[in-house]
Amino acid sequence: MDERQIGRSYKAIRLRLRLTQEELGVASGTSRFVVARIERGRLANVSAGSLRAVASALDADLDLRIRWRGGDLGRILNARHAAMHEAVAKLFASFSEWVVEPEVSFSIDRERGVIDALAWHTTTRTALVVELKSELVDINELMSTMDVRVRLAPTIGRSRGRTSVNVGCWVAIAEGRTNRRRVARHRLTLGSKFPDDGHSIRAWLRSPIGPIRALSFLPIEQHAHGGATVSGQSRVRHAQARLPAPSNPRQM
C-alpha cells in the first residue's frame, strides 16, 4: 500500500463516519492540518504516532510493516529480541524470590496485547512489567503502552493466581548508538516518565519497596553469542534545563 492509498483509506473512513477534518483532528489529539496531510498522502512529515492516533480515532487498525530480503529482517529482529529475553532471564535468575513469565498475552475488555515479561516478587507481592525494546521508535506509544500495562498488571496477575500490592515497570532498551541518540533526544520527556535508571532497577530488584519506573540500556551482544551475564552499568542523566545532552547515558 503506497502513501496515496493510505491517505485515501483514512479519508474514506472519515467520510463514512461523517466527520470533518477538524473533528477528527480534535478526536485524535492531532490537528486538522495533520489529518489533511495524511489524506493527501503526504506522510513525510507525519509521525507514526500521529498516524496511529488518527487511525484509533477512526476505530481503525494501522499495520506498519517493513520488508527486507524476504524473511531475513524478521529473523534479525527476532534474534535481537530473543537475546534481550535471555539477558533479562539471567538477571532475574540471580534473584531467588522473583518469578518471571515471558510473553504474557492479555485481553481485558477492549485492551489486548503482549507483555514481554511479567515478574512477581513472592515476599512483597510486587509485580514488575518489563518492556523490551530492540529499537526505540515511537516515544509517545511507549509511554501510553506502559501506562496501560501497569494499570492492568494486577488484573493479569490475579488471573494467574498472583496478588500484587505494588506494580513497577522497567523499559529495557537494546544497547546501541542509534537507541542512545533517541533517548538523549527525548531525555526530558523520558526522564519525567521513567525517572529511575539501571542502577536503580538493580537495587530495587534486590529489595522491591514501593513502585519503580525505570528505563535503562541492556547490552545483548554477549547473550546473542552465548554470554552469561548482564554487565556494564552507567547512569543515564536526566538532563535539566540548559544542560548538554548526556555523553554517557544510563545502562543496565
Secondary structure, 3 states (H helix, E strand, C coil): CCHHHHHHHHHHHHHHCCCCHHHHHHHHCCCHHHHHHHHCCCCCCCCHHHHHHHHHHCCCCCCCCCCCCCCHHHHHHHHHHHHHHHHHHHHHHCCCCEEEEEEEEEEECCEEEEEEEEEEECCCCEEEEEEEECCCCCHHHHHHHHHHHHHHHHHHHHHCCCCCCEEEEEEEEECCHHHHHHHHHCHHHHHHHCCECHHHHHHHHHCCCCCCEEEEEECCHHHHCCCCCCCCCECCCCCCCCCCCCCCCCEC
